[in-house]
Amino acid sequence: MPPSAHPPPSHPPLLPRTLAADVSTYVGAPATRVRLSGWVHRRRRLSGLAFVVIRDRSGTAQVVVKDPAALAQVDTLTEETTVDVVGMTSPNSQAPGGVEIIDPLLIPLTSPAATPPIEMWRPTHSAGLPTMLDHGPVTWRHPRQQAKWQLAAASMHGFRRTLESQSFTEIQTPKLVESATESGANVFSVDYFGKRAYLAQSPQFYKQMCVGIFERVFEVGPVFRAEPHDTVRHLAEYVSLDAELGFIDDHRDVVAALRDVLAGMVESIHERASSAVELLDVDIPRVPAELPVIHFREALEIVGAPSDEPDLAPAHERALGAWAKERHDSDFLVVEGYPMVKRAFYTSPQPDDPRWSNSFDLLFRGLELVTGGQRLHRYDDYVAALTQRGEALSPYEGYLETFRHGMPPHGGFAIGLERWTARLVEAENIREVTLFPRDLHRLAP
């Protein structure tokens, strides 16, 4: 057999990996040989020894280095270099989890890492938002940044778990569509094999279609809005938590479902992201047994706006948020009955006064978080609504077919995940909680 055919000599098998958070389980136990794998979070070099903090997905662990050869190696291991560390557990009340690793063997898994744009070991950072966004693949490693997304991830889990427990079916709908969901002004057009297509503004049409199949559906996915807004609350792409349910009496059934979802998201945060809550000192809202509800007309009176105002301005939303906190001790407020002229054509009007809609917005701490309501469910009503707005039926034929074949009264809502998370952590800019934001100026990283 030629030399090249012989396999290379194998290294002794590595120990099973121990996560940093699990090092604490060795408190009071005999010294045990363990292996950590992670990033060099921080090095502190003293005379004759060094402390190396290793970070992984679970937290940090402290490694004590005294061997001269290992100390020389520590000097070459820059922060963020990935390593394996094999050593013995030893009690130390000052170490994370009360245990540190001594007599270590340090095994670099890469070349020394380049200097990161922020110091991960500092409890906070002073970098500006452009730096954080430009270097997102690295800056999101900071524990405070990670904690923001842990809140978002726990919220998505709670959203899914709550709806699955109520017999909702999770769906995934197309993001390339042949017509705009609500208006052609705020969509991204793309070349689709020589034809014009659009990035979906929402899964609205498809989730309604799926109510005719599954009765209750939800989706977690991206939506795209070509809105020329360069504000702290708008993104061109964001994550939408959508739900739609059939056989409702009116939009109040949708509000009740939304309330359950919010409670489930909060519960999941407490269960799955308590460390993130503690690290960021987040004031997690209490979801009341019933969300406070006011009519749009009453909302205008509360904020002192003209009675013919067609919508609520951001200043109105903030004032209503303060009112809800003072009057109901609630971070949430439902405003129902928005004027039909400000709602999409598929919105069901208020039965006793068709000027108003059976729709609502949910304000969370003074910011619009959710839009929802009851939809039309009869084919003839869709024809009348589109005709009244001067729109042709042909672009909507695939959607309208659903209503020719029997649809139940239904409705739904959509939650903007990034807005939710931004309000939780009281971020000044929604981009602070968005992994890789897309807006007027940003298409990378």
C-alpha positions as a printed Julia matrix, in Angstrom:
445×3 Matrix{Float64}:
   0.0    0.0     0.0
   1.5    3.35   -0.96
   2.2    5.75    1.94
  -0.54   8.12    0.8
  -3.1    5.38    1.28
  -2.46   5.1     5.01
  -4.85   7.13    7.17
  -3.23   9.85    9.26
  -2.57   9.0    12.9
  -5.66   9.62   15.01
  -5.72  11.78   18.13
  -7.09  10.32   21.36
 -10.85  10.71   21.44
 -11.95  13.96   23.02
 -14.05  14.06   26.15
 -17.74  14.85   25.7
 -18.3   18.6    25.68
 -19.42  20.32   28.88
 -21.28  23.63   28.5
 -20.09  26.56   30.58
 -23.38  26.74   32.44
 -23.04  23.09   33.44
 -19.67  23.57   35.14
 -21.62  24.61   38.24
 -22.96  21.05   38.57
 -19.49  20.05   39.81
 -19.8   22.14   42.98
 -19.07  19.8    45.88
 -18.07  16.96   43.53
 -14.6   15.38   43.25
 -12.25  17.0    40.76
 -13.32  15.9    37.27
 -11.67  16.19   33.89
 -13.93  18.13   31.48
 -13.8   19.71   28.04
 -15.13  23.17   27.24
 -15.55  24.5    23.71
 -16.14  28.16   22.97
 -14.68  31.6    22.4
 -11.95  33.32   24.4
 -14.15  35.92   26.05
 -11.48  37.63   28.14
  -7.86  37.18   29.27
  -6.39  38.61   32.46
  -2.63  38.16   32.7
  -1.06  38.42   36.14
   2.42  37.61   37.4
   2.78  33.86   37.18
  -0.78  33.06   36.16
  -3.61  34.04   33.85
  -7.39  33.89   33.96
  -9.1   32.98   30.69
 -12.88  33.29   30.47
 -14.47  30.95   27.92
 -17.88  31.83   26.45
 -20.32  29.49   24.77
 -24.03  29.55   24.05
 -24.88  28.88   27.7
 -22.66  31.47   29.42
 -19.08  31.74   30.66
 -16.6   29.64   32.61
 -13.26  30.57   34.15
 -10.0   28.81   33.33
  -6.85  29.3    35.45
  -3.51  28.94   33.67
  -0.18  28.57   35.55
   2.0   26.33   33.39
   4.7   28.47   31.68
   4.13  26.91   28.26
   0.37  27.39   28.55
   0.9   30.99   29.72
   2.94  31.7    26.61
   0.11  30.24   24.55
  -2.47  32.44   26.31
  -0.55  35.49   25.13
  -1.28  34.43   21.52
  -4.97  33.62   22.01
  -6.74  36.84   21.19
 -10.29  37.5    22.3
 -12.89  35.7    20.13
 -10.5   32.91   19.11
 -12.35  29.59   19.28
 -10.76  26.92   21.47
 -11.18  23.6    23.17
 -10.1   23.56   26.82
  -9.5   20.3    28.66
  -8.84  20.56   32.4
  -9.86  19.66   35.94
 -12.75  21.18   37.86
 -11.89  23.0    41.07
 -14.15  24.89   43.51
 -13.84  28.68   43.59
 -16.68  30.81   44.92
 -15.46  33.8    42.89
 -15.67  31.94   39.57
 -18.85  31.8    37.44
 -20.97  28.98   38.86
 -18.59  28.48   41.78
 -16.22  26.23   39.82
 -13.18  26.95   37.66
 -11.01  24.83   35.38
  -7.36  24.29   36.35
  -4.34  22.61   34.72
  -5.82  23.22   31.29
  -4.78  22.04   27.86
  -5.67  24.82   25.4
  -6.41  23.68   21.85
  -6.95  26.54   19.35
  -9.58  25.68   16.73
  -8.66  28.62   14.46
  -5.88  31.11   13.93
  -5.93  34.0    16.44
  -9.08  36.03   15.86
  -8.97  39.59   14.56
  -9.72  42.34   17.07
 -13.52  42.63   17.33
 -15.26  46.0    16.78
 -16.48  46.0    20.4
 -15.1   44.4    23.56
 -17.37  41.46   24.28
 -16.23  41.13   27.9
 -17.44  44.57   28.94
 -20.92  44.47   30.52
 -22.04  47.24   28.17
 -20.61  48.83   25.06
 -20.51  52.43   23.82
 -20.47  51.72   20.09
 -22.91  53.68   17.95
 -25.71  52.0    16.03
 -23.92  52.2    12.63
 -20.96  50.27   14.07
 -23.26  47.68   15.6
 -25.13  47.21   12.33
 -22.11  47.29   10.0
 -20.45  44.53   12.03
 -23.58  42.64   13.01
 -22.16  39.11   12.53
 -19.67  39.89   15.31
 -21.39  42.5    17.5
 -24.39  40.21   18.04
 -22.02  37.98   20.02
 -22.09  40.47   22.9
 -24.17  38.96   25.73
 -26.5   41.99   25.89
 -27.12  41.78   22.17
 -27.75  38.05   22.35
 -30.22  38.65   25.17
 -32.37  40.86   22.94
 -32.83  38.09   20.43
 -33.39  35.53   23.18
 -36.46  37.59   24.11
 -37.6   37.5    20.49
 -36.97  33.76   20.18
 -38.9   33.04   23.38
 -41.75  35.21   22.1
 -41.97  33.23   18.86
 -42.0   30.02   20.86
 -44.85  31.31   23.03
 -46.79  32.45   19.96
 -46.5   29.02   18.36
 -47.18  27.06   21.54
 -50.3   29.03   22.4
 -51.89  28.65   18.98
 -50.93  25.0    18.61
 -52.65  24.33   21.95
 -55.82  25.83   20.44
 -55.76  23.59   17.34
 -54.18  26.1    14.96
 -52.17  24.68   12.06
 -48.84  26.3    11.18
 -48.55  27.21    7.51
 -45.93  28.72    5.23
 -47.14  30.9     2.36
 -45.46  32.24   -0.81
 -43.32  35.35   -0.59
 -43.39  35.83   -4.36
 -46.9   36.85   -5.4
 -48.6   38.03   -8.57
 -50.48  40.97   -7.05
 -50.11  43.35   -4.13
 -52.0   42.45   -0.96
 -53.22  45.92   -0.09
 -51.83  48.52   -2.51
 -49.3   48.71   -5.28
 -47.51  51.72   -3.83
 -45.59  49.93   -1.09
 -44.42  46.71   -2.72
 -41.1   45.53   -4.09
 -41.42  44.37   -7.69
 -39.16  41.62   -9.03
 -38.54  40.03  -12.4
 -40.11  36.59  -12.28
 -38.97  34.78  -15.44
 -39.82  37.79  -17.57
 -43.04  38.65  -15.73
 -43.58  41.14  -12.93
 -44.06  39.72   -9.47
 -43.95  41.2    -5.98
 -42.51  40.4    -2.59
 -45.44  39.72   -0.29
 -46.53  42.56    1.97
 -48.2   40.01    4.24
 -49.59  36.47    4.07
 -53.09  37.95    4.3
 -54.67  36.41    1.19
 -53.13  33.01    1.76
 -53.95  32.74    5.43
 -57.57  33.54    4.58
 -57.54  30.85    1.9
 -56.16  28.41    4.45
 -58.98  29.16    6.88
 -61.15  27.49    4.24
 -58.93  24.43    4.58
 -57.83  24.2     8.22
 -60.18  26.69    9.99
 -57.37  28.01   12.21
 -53.9   28.86   10.93
 -50.8   30.8    11.85
 -47.5   31.71   10.26
 -44.16  33.09   11.39
 -42.29  34.58    8.47
 -40.86  37.65    6.72
 -42.93  40.36    5.07
 -41.73  43.17    2.85
 -42.83  46.8     2.77
 -41.35  49.25    0.25
 -42.31  52.19    2.42
 -40.06  55.25    2.01
 -39.85  55.73    5.76
 -36.48  56.38    7.37
 -37.74  56.27   10.94
 -36.84  54.5    14.16
 -39.97  52.28   13.9
 -39.99  51.13   10.26
 -38.17  48.35    8.41
 -38.38  47.2     4.79
 -38.36  43.56    5.95
 -39.54  42.28    9.28
 -40.88  39.16   10.96
 -44.65  38.95   11.13
 -46.52  36.7    13.56
 -49.81  36.08   11.76
 -52.93  34.23   12.85
 -56.34  33.72   11.23
 -59.35  31.85   12.62
 -62.72  30.84   11.27
 -66.26  30.62   12.63
 -66.04  33.77   14.71
 -68.93  35.99   15.77
 -67.06  39.24   15.2
 -63.68  40.92   15.72
 -63.94  40.62   19.5
 -63.25  36.89   19.11
 -60.03  37.87   17.34
 -59.14  40.23   20.21
 -59.65  37.36   22.67
 -57.33  35.13   20.63
 -54.75  37.91   20.53
 -54.94  38.28   24.29
 -54.19  34.58   24.74
 -51.22  34.85   22.37
 -49.75  37.81   24.24
 -50.12  35.96   27.54
 -48.41  32.93   26.0
 -45.53  35.03   24.68
 -44.99  36.6    28.1
 -45.14  33.21   29.8
 -42.57  31.82   27.38
 -40.23  34.75   28.05
 -40.35  34.0    31.77
 -39.76  30.29   31.14
 -37.1   30.42   28.42
 -35.39  33.83   28.65
 -35.33  34.71   32.33
 -31.57  35.29   32.2
 -32.06  37.75   29.33
 -34.77  39.55   31.32
 -32.41  39.84   34.27
 -29.4   40.93   32.21
 -31.33  43.65   30.38
 -33.49  44.56   33.4
 -36.59  44.25   31.25
 -40.0   45.26   32.57
 -42.09  42.39   31.24
 -45.74  43.45   30.85
 -48.62  41.86   32.67
 -51.35  40.75   30.28
 -54.79  41.4    31.81
 -57.55  38.79   31.71
 -59.32  41.06   29.2
 -57.6   43.69   27.11
 -59.09  47.18   27.56
 -61.02  48.22   24.44
 -62.18  51.66   23.26
 -63.79  52.76   20.01
 -61.87  54.9    17.57
 -64.29  57.78   18.18
 -63.54  57.66   21.91
 -59.81  57.53   21.18
 -60.06  60.78   19.22
 -61.89  62.41   22.12
 -59.27  61.26   24.63
 -56.38  62.75   22.62
 -58.33  65.89   21.66
 -58.19  65.17   17.91
 -60.86  66.34   15.42
 -63.79  63.93   15.1
 -63.16  63.56   11.36
 -59.54  62.47   11.81
 -59.14  59.25    9.74
 -56.25  57.72   11.68
 -54.15  58.0    14.83
 -50.82  59.79   14.66
 -47.8   58.53   16.65
 -48.38  61.31   19.19
 -51.97  60.12   19.62
 -50.76  56.56   20.21
 -48.35  57.73   22.9
 -51.08  59.71   24.62
 -53.44  56.73   24.51
 -50.73  54.51   25.94
 -50.32  56.87   28.89
 -54.12  56.99   29.31
 -54.38  53.18   29.33
 -51.65  52.93   31.94
 -53.3   55.52   34.18
 -56.92  54.41   33.69
 -56.52  50.62   33.39
 -52.98  50.01   34.68
 -52.39  48.28   31.36
 -49.5   48.4    28.9
 -52.01  47.34   26.23
 -54.96  49.12   24.66
 -57.22  47.94   21.84
 -58.67  50.65   19.62
 -61.54  49.23   17.55
 -63.8   50.65   14.85
 -61.27  52.4    12.6
 -62.9   54.22    9.66
 -63.51  51.94    6.68
 -61.73  54.44    4.42
 -58.47  53.6     6.23
 -58.84  49.82    6.09
 -58.18  47.26    3.39
 -61.01  46.19    1.09
 -61.34  42.77    2.78
 -62.28  44.38    6.13
 -65.79  43.76    7.47
 -67.76  46.94    8.27
 -69.44  47.57   11.6
 -72.98  46.13   11.13
 -74.88  49.03   12.69
 -72.82  51.78   11.03
 -70.8   50.89    7.91
 -68.65  54.02    8.23
 -66.71  52.15   10.87
 -64.96  48.8    10.62
 -64.91  45.63   12.67
 -61.16  46.02   12.9
 -58.72  47.12   15.56
 -55.18  48.11   16.41
 -53.43  47.02   19.57
 -51.22  49.67   21.15
 -48.38  48.4    23.32
 -46.84  51.07   25.55
 -48.04  53.77   23.22
 -47.01  52.2    19.91
 -49.1   50.38   17.33
 -48.07  46.72   17.56
 -50.94  44.75   16.01
 -53.52  45.28   13.3
 -56.42  42.85   13.09
 -60.11  42.42   12.64
 -62.97  40.58   11.01
 -62.81  39.94    7.25
 -65.51  39.8     4.62
 -66.44  36.19    3.9
 -69.08  36.38    1.14
 -68.06  36.55   -2.51
 -70.65  39.2    -3.41
 -69.34  41.45   -0.66
 -65.84  41.26   -2.15
 -67.14  42.16   -5.6
 -68.98  45.15   -4.13
 -65.99  46.3    -2.06
 -63.54  46.14   -4.95
 -65.98  47.78   -7.36
 -66.64  50.62   -4.91
 -62.89  51.26   -4.73
 -62.59  51.25   -8.51
 -60.45  48.11   -8.63
 -60.71  45.37  -11.24
 -61.52  41.85  -10.09
 -59.08  40.08  -12.41
 -55.9   40.63  -10.33
 -57.64  38.96   -7.38
 -59.21  35.96   -9.13
 -57.04  33.37   -7.4
 -57.93  34.88   -4.04
 -61.62  35.42   -4.76
 -62.15  31.81   -5.85
 -61.94  30.88   -2.18
 -65.11  32.82   -1.41
 -67.14  31.19   -4.19
 -66.84  27.88   -2.4
 -68.11  28.65    1.09
 -66.06  30.51    3.68
 -66.88  30.92    7.38
 -66.94  34.27    9.14
 -63.3   34.76   10.03
 -60.68  37.22   11.14
 -57.12  37.5    12.26
 -54.2   39.65   13.32
 -50.49  40.21   12.78
 -47.82  41.11   15.34
 -44.56  42.75   14.3
 -41.88  40.78   16.16
 -39.22  43.49   16.05
 -41.62  46.16   17.31
 -42.67  43.88   20.15
 -39.07  43.24   21.16
 -38.09  46.89   20.8
 -40.85  47.94   23.19
 -39.9   45.21   25.65
 -36.32  46.49   25.95
 -37.31  50.15   25.43
 -35.01  50.45   22.42
 -34.86  53.86   20.82
 -34.5   52.33   17.35
 -36.09  49.12   16.05
 -32.8   48.25   14.34
 -31.26  47.62   17.77
 -33.25  44.38   18.07
 -33.19  43.31   14.41
 -30.53  40.76   13.53
 -29.71  42.08   10.06
 -32.04  45.02    9.33
 -33.19  46.06    5.88
 -34.24  49.66    5.33
 -33.84  52.5     2.85
 -30.06  52.47    3.15
 -29.07  48.96    4.25
 -28.84  45.78    2.2
 -25.83  44.24    3.97
 -24.57  42.46    5.91
